[in-house]
Amino acid sequence: MSASADLLSRALRENPNRTIEAAKRGSLPDLTTLSSSWQDLPVTPTLTLTILSVFTTHLATSKVPPPPPPSSHAPSSTFKSVQLAFYSLLGLSHITPAHLAQAHPSIIPPLLKAWPGIFAWTTHFLSFWILPESIPNDKAKRDSIDVVTSALCAIARHPRIRPVMMGTPGLLEQATKLWILEDLQGLPPSSEIVPLGSALLDALLTLSPPLILDTIIRAGGAGKANVVAKIAITRLQIAAKAGVVKGIRIAMFADVLNEFSYNADHPLRHALLTSGVVTTVTKALVTVSSAIISNPNDRTLLDATVSLFGYLRNTLESGDGCTWITQSLNAGLLRAFFATVSSSALEMLEKEDREMIFSVLGDVLSRYLVYYSVIRAVENGLGKVDGLERGKGLGGEKGRVWETFLGLAKETIAIAMVWDGNKEKGRTCDNVKCNKVDVKNNFRKCSACQVTLYCSEECQVLAWKEGDHRTVCKLKQREQTDGKLTKIESTDKKFLHHLSLTHAQHSLAHLLSLASTQFASLPLTSLAICIDYTSLPPKFSLKALSAYNEKNEERETTGSETMEERNARMIERVRENGEKHTLVESVLCGGRGRVMLLTVTSGNVLVLGKSGPLGRVPSGGEWDEEEEEYGRDLSEGEVRGAREVLNRLMVRLGDPARF
């Protein structure tokens, strides 16, 4: 600080009224001192209002100079009104929450009255001091960007001022341009730790409706959502990879991403997802959760943690849900979650924030632990968690959430391992009067649909003449030309057939009890098993086949008549052959909606279960895929191999080998 500046600063502290009066009269040195140092003065309502009146006086609309002639270059800095306005904006940028709290509500009317002038001046600086190509990318330009952005950001934080600002035509476009300029290539970096453009958008945007996001895309991406998405994602990537992790920067970038993604159906959210935002956010979360271990008292890291987990909570169930959940798991979600809940810093968070973090694992991820792709990603993710054996000592709500999830993961991983060893074996003949098991995998396919299997030419002829394959075969061929008609991937679907039957077997006692109390007058062969996987734990129930709704709106479908016809044929076949089949209805989470999958068993699960314990899981599938098969007994080698894999998994998860 120069000697003269030091004297002025001392004069401000000793006699603030003299400096304030001189600054109001237009003394540039006094205004410079006041705008730079007034935040260090004692905060009182009277003093705050007096100082703000100085700044708003120099920011009057009437004092904005006319546009310079088209042929001229940058306007001369000798315009005193421009200099006074610049330092007045600098003064506004130093408004703190304490000033707003101490002077509220008296501070608000003067700021609202001054808003038209403030906006006129920020527009002037942006139009003639920042955006023109003739303005060099030097420190003066950077200072102009930072001062204008900071001033807008400071007043936008107040809930009574923000709506007025957002209702001003051109303000959002201005804020978006300032956001773009935040890290413009070739421009000197800002000296501010907080990314000001991002902070401004974060202050202005609240539950952003589509029209606001449309404006941001036009102003910031020339109408292209992917341009805006790339900028937002890249900034978070750079911040997360920095040598020194600054929580405030990561938190602010994540907050902007949250605002950009709030509207589930907007193109900007779609552009972010397809540009890899879930992976970027998860990796940033891994970085932040690791940094918290060595810096548990850094509140900015906690803010970043909440914002990043909040983003995942809001977006993981986009689309089919599985896609982004699997992507996040592969990027380190479990590692980040475990590190977060293992840190003592977690207790510093509000209860609401802690519960939100817990819900990512305990609610969202747990409901999707029925999909093979998710289960495998969880298995791989658990193998990369540091200090997993410490999980048993977490205690409290976080311990309950973690142990519950881990128990569910162990169960589904074990079921997936069994399925892996048996998924291509034991398919059955489609002739309902035969159902012979293809032990040697040498059954023939129908030459027309290339899906259905028969053990012999005789069975194929019988199924065509006396069965329903004449109709089903045409439906299968039509489906092959219709394209993908389901939200569930093929491997996930095949595994879900096995999972639902495994769970049905495990819940036989409960299902038989329901049958005896709720459907005492109906034979077991006339009942369908229903499993609701959208609940934790899953809910089991029964339905009468005679009243089964063939066009349930929740069933996975794209509205294809072909699929509905196929479902109808499937249900009818079970009705006609209840002693040989069971219909199992599985309701699953599928993004923002629910999907339904129908499984048909070879053998009636309820009848077999009532006659005695099942020695194996009856296999099942749909007649449109190579999945309908009888259960079979595993060989001794397969059982031994499965036990070895399960024991290794148990030890890795901190449990003794049990198999």
Secondary structure, DSSP 8 states (H G I E B T S, - for coil): --HHHHHHHHHHHH-HHHHHHHHHHT-HHHHHHHHHHGGGS---HHHHHHHHHHHHHHT-GGG------TT--S--TT-HHHHHHHHHHHHHTT--HHHHHHHTTTTHHHHHHHHHHHHHHHHHHIIIIISSTTS-SSHHHHHHHHHHHHHHHHHHTSTTTHHHHHTSTTHHHHHHHHHHGGG-TTS---S-SS-HHHHHHHHH-SS--HHHHHHHHHHHHTT-HHHHHHHHHHHHHHHHHSSS--HHHHHHHHHHHHHHHSSTTSHHHHHHHHTTHHHHHHHHHHHHHHHHHH-TT-HHHHHHHHHHHHHHHHHTTSTTSHHHHHHHHHTTHHHHHHHHHHSGGGGGS-HHHHHHHHHIIIIIIHHTTTSHHHHHHHHHHHTT-TTGGGGGG--HHHHHHHHHHHHHHHHHHHHHHHHHTTTTS-BB-S-TTT--B-TTS--EE-TTTS--EESSHHHHHHHHHTSSHHHHHHHHHHHHHH----SS-HHHHHHHHHHHHHHHHHTHHHHHHHHHHHSTTS-GGGEEEEEETTSSS-EEEEEEGGG--TT-TTSS-SS-HHHHHHHHHHHHHHHHTTTT--EEEEEEEETTEEEEEEEEESS-HHHHHHHS--SS---EE-TTTTT-B------HHHHHHHHHHHHHHHHHTT-----
